[in-house]
Amino acid sequence: ARCRLLRKQNNPPSTMASKAAIEAVRKEVFGHLPVLNIRTGHQVLKKPVVGPYLAKYYMEPMEKSARKAWRTFGYMPPYTTEQQERRLLKNEKLRQKGKGPPKKGAGKRATKGK
């Protein structure tokens, strides 16, 4: 008789939650999706969003706003980009050596027939 009582006590009680209920609660608490054998894209969605931070990091080039000012005020403000300044300095040094770009209309093609 005692053996039967032990067997009945070892059986899980009927108040235990089902496996599906445990999965649902675990999903709510830990934020995990149930294991499926299909691709859901959840791994990509978990990653933090990067786009707005990158857009904020790189400022809009000053050249655009300078051109807008030129259109609105009718004159070009004395503004050059770093790239333009570098190019002008390089051309100036090359001209001093005699190796700079030719003046407008004095290129190889223009002097070819002469």
URTA-V427759 format. One record per pair of residues at least 24 apart in sequence whose ideal C-beta (glycine too) atoms are under 7 Angstrom apart, sorted by the first residue. I is the first residue (numbers start at 1). J is the second residue. D is the distance in whole Angstrom. If there is no record, write none. Layout:
# URTA-V427759
i=I j=J d=D
i=I j=J d=D
This chain:
# URTA-V427759
none
